[in-house]
Amino acid sequence: MRSLYKLLYIITLPDLGGAQVHLNELIFKLPQNIVPYIIIGQEGWLSEKLRERTKNVFIVDSLVRPISPLNDIKAVFEIKKIMQSIQPDIVHCHSSKAGFIGRFVAKLCCVPAVFTAHGWAFTEGVSPKKQRIYKFLEKRMAAWTEKIICVSEYDKKLALSVMPEYEYKLAAIHNGITNTQIQLEEKYQPDIFRMVMVARFSSQKNQRQLIDAVDELNSEGLMIQLHLIGDGPQYEDCLKYATSKLNGEQIKFLGARQDVGSLLVNYDVFCLISNWEGFPISILEAMRAGLPIIASDVGGVSEAVEDGKTGFLVPRGNIESLKEKIKYYYLRRETTARMGLMGKVKFEKHFTTGIMMKHILGIYQGIFDGNK
């Protein structure tokens, strides 16, 4: 039996987000007999975190998110050179662009590839044109993939509808995060009801609808304070929109934060209003903190949030349903706290890093055994 295995991980962006948190958790929890190497498109949060674990971090700046023929060709050659030097036992790709280029190079180098889809680019809520393109591409890339990890049962079923012939390659493994103990500060204030949303400001998310809901409810006499955590391409536009509706006491923009886990315990309710999702890690962070959830019923969200028990699911784009659920929590503080505690219990039972690692390491071991 071999004592050491080498794994090469490839991801496009380093910015703090769900895929990056997932990969960071994964690499820090690898057993000692697996040596990780990581390729990232640029320096940032993820590269800084991973260098605390290993020196084997490579920056390939031609690995960019947009389609860029010159950069894409350059990335293929640069990644191939690194891969041939490392000679990994498995290449594990994360995110669409890294998935395409990484699996193509792995095929050229005869290395088995694993791909984790952090939400499919052909999911509901994405434009029909984009859905058609990515369905075509992912189906063809599946032929070059040893195993495809979907982060929810929803995404696995969606993949099956596109590539039923590759059912044997598909596995559903929920995201997991470390079950850290967070110091609980006094949370409930009789005069202020505090809600928080943690998400990038992008077309995927819908912070504006949440802002509208809070504006309308406060106009009815409620006293809700909304905090928005994150950054992204639509940050400035959303900030201008919010300040035209709510005053500085009603809404605060906290920007990108690395201490989200410790901040969450200071809120009453966590919201995630989205157009599409995979299996959002931010919801797991909220459940770990004992917060009840209000989230759009998209992607694999319903696999984490039990509607009416640990939180509420609202139809995508339905502001009246969103306002109804916020008001329900506002008027029933004890019920709100009880639902949050039920979510914490579910998190500890199903969504810790240890549970996730058990399944991912099982996939690795199956590939190792098959290559003996």
Backbone torsions as a table, in degrees:
resi	resn	phi	psi	omega
1	MET	NA	134.9	178.3
2	ARG	-71.2	144.3	-178.1
3	SER	-87.9	-27.7	-177.0
4	LEU	-131.3	144.6	173.8
5	TYR	-126.4	147.0	179.1
6	LYS	-111.5	127.5	178.3
7	LEU	-119.6	132.5	176.7
8	LEU	-107.4	120.5	178.1
9	TYR	-103.2	138.7	-179.7
10	ILE	-129.9	128.5	178.0
11	ILE	-144.6	148.2	-173.6
12	THR	-79.1	-58.6	-172.1
13	LEU	-102.4	148.4	178.3
14	PRO	-97.1	-7.4	-172.5
15	ASP	-62.2	148.2	179.6
16	LEU	-61.7	115.9	-178.7
17	GLY	-165.0	-179.7	-174.6
18	GLY	-59.3	-48.5	-179.1
19	ALA	-63.9	-37.9	-178.6
20	GLN	-70.4	-41.7	176.5
21	VAL	-62.0	-42.9	178.7
22	HIS	-58.5	-49.5	-177.6
23	LEU	-66.0	-38.7	177.6
24	ASN	-61.5	-46.3	177.5
25	GLU	-59.4	-44.1	-177.2
26	LEU	-61.6	-49.3	-175.3
27	ILE	-69.0	-36.6	179.5
28	PHE	-70.7	-19.6	-178.3
29	LYS	-102.9	6.0	178.7
30	LEU	-64.6	143.8	175.8
31	PRO	-68.4	164.3	-174.5
32	GLN	-65.2	-21.7	-178.1
33	ASN	-85.0	3.3	175.5
34	ILE	-115.4	120.2	179.8
35	VAL	-99.2	117.3	-177.5
36	PRO	-88.9	143.3	169.4
37	TYR	-127.2	142.1	-174.6
38	ILE	-133.6	132.0	171.9
39	ILE	-109.6	127.3	178.8
40	ILE	-129.0	149.7	-177.3
41	GLY	-70.0	-25.0	-179.5
42	GLN	-163.0	168.0	176.6
43	GLU	-72.0	152.0	178.5
44	GLY	168.0	-159.6	-176.1
45	TRP	-53.6	-48.3	-174.9
46	LEU	-66.4	-44.1	-179.5
47	SER	-62.4	-37.9	178.4
48	GLU	-65.3	-43.3	179.7
49	LYS	-65.4	-43.7	-174.5
50	LEU	-70.7	-27.2	177.7
51	ARG	-69.3	-12.8	171.9
52	GLU	-73.8	-19.6	-178.6
53	ARG	-101.9	-36.5	-174.6
54	THR	-153.8	153.6	174.0
55	LYS	-87.4	-6.1	-172.9
56	ASN	-85.0	55.9	179.4
57	VAL	-113.8	123.4	-178.3
58	PHE	-113.9	133.1	175.7
59	ILE	-101.3	120.1	176.5
60	VAL	-115.9	94.2	-171.2
61	ASP	-72.3	-7.5	174.0
62	SER	-81.8	-9.9	176.4
63	LEU	-82.8	93.8	-175.1
64	VAL	-118.4	156.3	-175.7
65	ARG	-70.1	-46.3	-179.6
66	PRO	-68.5	156.9	172.8
67	ILE	-67.0	123.2	-176.9
68	SER	-146.8	92.9	-172.7
69	PRO	-48.6	-44.7	-178.7
70	LEU	-66.2	-46.8	178.2
71	ASN	-64.7	-40.0	-177.7
72	ASP	-63.6	-42.8	177.8
73	ILE	-64.1	-42.6	178.7
74	LYS	-62.5	-41.4	179.8
75	ALA	-62.5	-39.3	178.3
76	VAL	-57.8	-48.2	-177.5
77	PHE	-68.0	-40.5	-178.9
78	GLU	-67.4	-43.2	-179.7
79	ILE	-69.2	-36.4	177.6
80	LYS	-61.8	-41.2	179.6
81	LYS	-62.2	-45.0	178.7
82	ILE	-64.1	-43.8	-177.6
83	MET	-63.7	-41.7	178.9
84	GLN	-66.4	-32.0	178.3
85	SER	-71.4	-42.0	-177.2
86	ILE	-77.4	-40.1	-173.4
87	GLN	55.1	62.1	-177.4
88	PRO	-71.5	158.4	175.6
89	ASP	-81.4	-29.7	178.9
90	ILE	-145.2	142.8	168.0
91	VAL	-107.7	126.3	-178.8
92	HIS	-118.9	112.2	-174.9
93	CYS	-101.5	144.3	179.2
94	HIS	-130.2	133.8	-179.6
95	SER	83.3	155.7	-170.0
96	SER	-60.5	-52.8	-174.5
97	LYS	-65.3	-47.4	176.3
98	ALA	-61.6	-32.4	178.7
99	GLY	-65.2	-42.5	179.8
100	PHE	-67.2	-54.1	-175.6
101	ILE	-69.4	-43.5	-178.7
102	GLY	-62.4	-43.2	-179.8
103	ARG	-70.7	-33.8	176.8
104	PHE	-63.2	-45.3	-180.0
105	VAL	-68.7	-38.3	177.6
106	ALA	-60.3	-38.6	177.1
107	LYS	-63.7	-43.4	178.7
108	LEU	-61.8	-34.6	-176.7
109	CYS	-95.0	3.7	178.7
110	CYS	58.8	42.4	177.4
111	VAL	-112.4	131.5	178.6
112	PRO	-63.0	139.0	-175.6
113	ALA	-117.7	140.1	171.7
114	VAL	-115.6	140.9	178.8
115	PHE	-128.5	127.4	172.9
116	THR	-102.2	119.9	178.0
117	ALA	-92.5	108.2	179.3
118	HIS	-87.0	59.5	-172.8
119	GLY	92.9	124.6	-177.0
120	TRP	-75.9	145.8	177.5
121	ALA	-75.3	-3.0	176.5
122	PHE	-112.7	24.7	180.0
123	THR	-77.0	167.8	177.1
124	GLU	-61.7	136.1	-178.3
125	GLY	104.8	-19.5	175.5
126	VAL	-85.6	150.4	-177.7
127	SER	-59.2	144.0	-179.1
128	PRO	-55.3	-39.0	179.7
129	LYS	-62.6	-46.2	179.2
130	LYS	-64.4	-38.6	177.7
131	GLN	-59.0	-46.1	-178.2
132	ARG	-62.2	-43.1	-178.3
133	ILE	-63.2	-48.1	-175.4
134	TYR	-73.6	-30.0	173.2
135	LYS	-61.2	-45.5	179.0
136	PHE	-60.4	-48.1	-176.2
137	LEU	-68.5	-46.1	-176.5
138	GLU	-66.5	-34.8	178.9
139	LYS	-63.6	-38.4	-179.7
140	ARG	-76.4	-34.8	177.9
141	MET	-69.4	-26.7	-179.4
142	ALA	-60.3	-29.6	179.1
143	ALA	-64.4	-23.4	-178.1
144	TRP	-101.8	14.4	-174.0
145	THR	-118.7	131.8	178.6
146	GLU	-73.2	-43.4	-179.3
147	LYS	-148.5	138.8	178.2
148	ILE	-115.1	117.2	-180.0
149	ILE	-96.1	122.4	173.9
150	CYS	-101.5	140.0	-174.9
151	VAL	-86.2	4.0	175.5
152	SER	-155.4	159.2	174.5
153	GLU	-65.0	-33.5	177.2
154	TYR	-57.8	-47.5	-178.8
155	ASP	-68.1	-32.5	177.1
156	LYS	-65.7	-44.4	177.8
157	LYS	-63.5	-38.3	178.2
158	LEU	-63.8	-42.6	178.0
159	ALA	-64.0	-39.3	179.3
160	LEU	-61.9	-33.1	179.4
161	SER	-69.7	-21.6	-178.4
162	VAL	-97.9	-37.6	-175.0
163	MET	-134.8	61.9	-176.4
164	PRO	-60.0	-25.9	-179.7
165	GLU	-69.7	-13.5	-179.4
166	TYR	-109.7	27.1	179.9
167	GLU	-55.5	-37.4	-177.6
168	TYR	-67.0	-14.7	178.9
169	LYS	-93.7	-11.4	-173.2
170	LEU	-91.9	137.8	174.9
171	ALA	-139.2	140.5	176.2
172	ALA	-103.3	118.2	177.5
173	ILE	-132.0	113.7	-179.6
174	HIS	-65.5	147.1	171.9
175	ASN	-59.5	153.5	175.5
176	GLY	-140.6	152.8	176.8
177	ILE	-133.0	161.4	-177.9
178	THR	-65.9	136.0	-178.9
179	ASN	-88.3	76.6	179.6
180	THR	-84.8	150.9	176.2
181	GLN	-87.8	121.6	-176.5
182	ILE	-108.6	134.0	179.4
183	GLN	-65.9	120.9	-178.8
184	LEU	-87.8	121.9	174.9
185	GLU	-96.1	167.8	179.1
186	GLU	-61.6	123.2	-169.3
187	LYS	-105.2	-39.9	-169.3
188	TYR	-93.4	119.5	175.7
189	GLN	-115.4	129.3	-173.2
190	PRO	-62.8	-26.0	-174.1
191	ASP	-99.4	-12.5	-178.1
192	ILE	-130.5	133.1	177.1
193	PHE	-112.6	116.3	-170.3
194	ARG	-106.6	126.6	176.8
195	MET	-119.5	155.0	-179.4
196	VAL	-141.1	145.3	171.3
197	MET	-128.9	129.1	178.5
198	VAL	-113.3	112.8	-176.6
199	ALA	-172.1	155.3	171.5
200	ARG	-67.7	148.0	175.0
201	PHE	-89.0	93.8	-176.0
202	SER	-149.5	176.8	-178.5
203	SER	-64.5	-19.2	179.3
204	GLN	-70.3	-33.1	-174.9
205	LYS	-101.4	165.1	-177.6
206	ASN	-135.6	63.3	177.4
207	GLN	-61.1	-30.8	-177.3
208	ARG	-61.8	-38.9	179.5
209	GLN	-65.0	-37.5	177.9
210	LEU	-67.3	-39.6	176.4
211	ILE	-60.7	-44.9	179.1
212	ASP	-60.9	-42.7	-178.8
213	ALA	-62.9	-45.2	179.2
214	VAL	-64.7	-40.5	178.8
215	ASP	-59.6	-46.8	-177.7
216	GLU	-68.1	-39.0	-179.6
217	LEU	-70.6	-38.3	176.9
218	ASN	-66.1	-31.7	176.8
219	SER	-66.5	-22.5	177.7
220	GLU	-86.0	-2.0	177.6
221	GLY	109.9	-3.4	176.7
222	LEU	-73.7	158.2	179.5
223	MET	-120.4	86.2	-176.9
224	ILE	-111.3	134.6	174.5
225	GLN	-114.6	127.8	-177.7
226	LEU	-113.0	129.2	174.0
227	HIS	-114.1	133.4	178.9
228	LEU	-114.9	123.2	-178.6
229	ILE	-113.1	132.4	178.9
230	GLY	136.5	173.1	172.8
231	ASP	-139.0	-170.6	-178.7
232	GLY	143.7	176.7	-173.0
233	PRO	-64.0	-22.9	-178.5
234	GLN	-103.2	14.0	-176.4
235	TYR	-60.2	-52.3	-175.7
236	GLU	-63.7	-41.7	179.3
237	ASP	-63.0	-41.1	-179.6
238	CYS	-68.6	-36.7	177.6
239	LEU	-61.2	-45.9	178.4
240	LYS	-63.1	-41.0	-179.8
241	TYR	-63.5	-44.3	-176.8
242	ALA	-65.2	-42.1	-177.7
243	THR	-69.7	-16.3	175.4
244	SER	-81.1	-11.3	-175.9
245	LYS	-118.1	-38.1	-173.8
246	LEU	-122.4	148.9	178.1
247	ASN	-86.4	175.6	-174.5
248	GLY	-65.2	-20.6	176.9
249	GLU	-82.6	-20.7	-176.8
250	GLN	-92.6	-24.2	-178.9
251	ILE	-145.7	141.9	177.3
252	LYS	-136.7	136.5	174.7
253	PHE	-102.3	117.5	-174.6
254	LEU	-99.2	-4.4	179.5
255	GLY	71.5	-169.7	177.8
256	ALA	-74.7	133.0	-178.6
257	ARG	-130.1	145.6	176.2
258	GLN	-102.0	0.2	-179.7
259	ASP	-113.8	34.6	-176.4
260	VAL	-57.2	-42.5	-177.7
261	GLY	-55.7	-43.6	-179.1
262	SER	-77.6	-23.5	179.0
263	LEU	-75.8	-35.8	-170.0
264	LEU	-60.1	-32.7	-176.3
265	VAL	-64.6	-11.1	-177.7
266	ASN	-91.2	7.3	-177.8
267	TYR	-114.9	164.9	178.2
268	ASP	-91.0	-38.2	-174.0
269	VAL	-143.3	141.9	174.2
270	PHE	-104.9	135.1	178.6
271	CYS	-121.0	143.3	170.6
272	LEU	-139.4	99.6	-177.1
273	ILE	-102.9	113.8	-169.2
274	SER	-136.1	161.4	172.3
275	ASN	-92.7	-30.7	172.7
276	TRP	-156.0	158.6	-179.9
277	GLU	-151.3	163.2	168.1
278	GLY	-98.1	-95.1	173.3
279	PHE	-140.6	89.0	-165.7
280	PRO	-65.4	127.4	177.4
281	ILE	-67.8	-30.2	-179.9
282	SER	-59.4	-34.3	177.0
283	ILE	-67.2	-38.3	177.5
284	LEU	-64.7	-38.7	177.7
285	GLU	-62.8	-38.9	178.8
286	ALA	-68.5	-40.7	177.8
287	MET	-64.1	-41.0	177.4
288	ARG	-59.9	-34.8	-179.9
289	ALA	-82.2	-1.9	178.8
290	GLY	79.5	27.0	179.8
291	LEU	-96.8	137.8	169.2
292	PRO	-71.8	158.0	-170.9
293	ILE	-117.3	146.3	158.9
294	ILE	-124.8	120.4	-175.6
295	ALA	-143.3	151.2	174.6
296	SER	-66.4	139.0	-178.0
297	ASP	-83.5	75.5	-178.4
298	VAL	-133.0	154.4	177.0
299	GLY	54.3	-137.0	-177.6
300	GLY	-93.5	16.0	-176.6
301	VAL	-58.0	-39.9	-177.1
302	SER	-66.9	-13.7	177.1
303	GLU	-79.8	-16.8	175.5
304	ALA	-101.7	-44.8	-175.3
305	VAL	-96.6	118.6	175.1
306	GLU	-88.0	111.5	-174.6
307	ASP	-59.4	122.9	179.3
308	GLY	87.0	-6.9	-179.0
309	LYS	-116.4	-54.6	179.6
310	THR	-109.3	-2.7	-179.0
311	GLY	170.3	-167.5	178.7
312	PHE	-128.5	140.6	173.7
313	LEU	-104.2	134.6	179.7
314	VAL	-121.2	143.8	178.2
315	PRO	-60.0	143.1	179.9
316	ARG	-57.5	127.9	175.8
317	GLY	82.2	2.4	-175.4
318	ASN	-96.7	95.4	-176.1
319	ILE	-71.6	-30.2	179.9
320	GLU	-66.3	-41.4	177.0
321	SER	-65.5	-39.2	178.4
322	LEU	-62.1	-46.7	179.6
323	LYS	-62.3	-39.3	-179.8
324	GLU	-61.1	-43.5	-177.6
325	LYS	-72.2	-37.7	176.3
326	ILE	-61.4	-44.6	-178.5
327	LYS	-65.3	-36.5	177.3
328	TYR	-58.5	-49.9	178.7
329	TYR	-62.2	-42.9	-176.6
330	TYR	-58.3	-39.2	-175.3
331	LEU	-88.9	-7.0	-175.5
332	ARG	-134.5	72.8	-173.3
333	ARG	-64.6	-39.4	-179.2
334	GLU	-67.0	-40.6	176.9
335	THR	-63.8	-39.6	178.2
336	THR	-57.7	-48.5	-179.6
337	ALA	-64.0	-40.6	-179.1
338	ARG	-64.3	-41.3	178.6
339	MET	-65.5	-36.2	177.2
340	GLY	-63.2	-41.2	179.0
341	LEU	-66.9	-35.1	176.2
342	MET	-65.1	-35.7	176.2
343	GLY	-66.7	-37.4	178.5
344	LYS	-63.7	-41.1	177.5
345	VAL	-62.5	-42.9	179.4
346	LYS	-64.7	-40.9	177.6
347	PHE	-57.6	-49.7	-176.5
348	GLU	-63.5	-26.5	-178.8
349	LYS	-85.0	-31.0	-169.1
350	HIS	-124.8	-22.7	-164.3
351	PHE	-126.1	31.4	176.2
352	THR	-87.6	162.1	178.8
353	THR	-58.7	-38.1	-178.9
354	GLY	-58.3	-41.8	179.1
355	ILE	-66.2	-45.4	178.9
356	MET	-60.5	-45.3	-176.9
357	MET	-63.5	-37.8	179.2
358	LYS	-55.9	-43.5	-177.8
359	HIS	-75.4	-40.9	-179.9
360	ILE	-67.2	-42.2	178.1
361	LEU	-64.7	-30.2	175.1
362	GLY	-63.5	-38.5	176.5
363	ILE	-65.9	-45.9	177.6
364	TYR	-57.2	-46.6	-176.4
365	GLN	-62.8	-37.4	177.5
366	GLY	-61.8	-37.9	177.8
367	ILE	-71.9	-42.3	176.8
368	PHE	-57.3	-47.1	-177.9
369	ASP	-64.3	-36.1	-179.1
370	GLY	-71.5	-20.1	-178.3
371	ASN	-98.0	6.6	179.8
372	LYS	-67.0	NA	NA
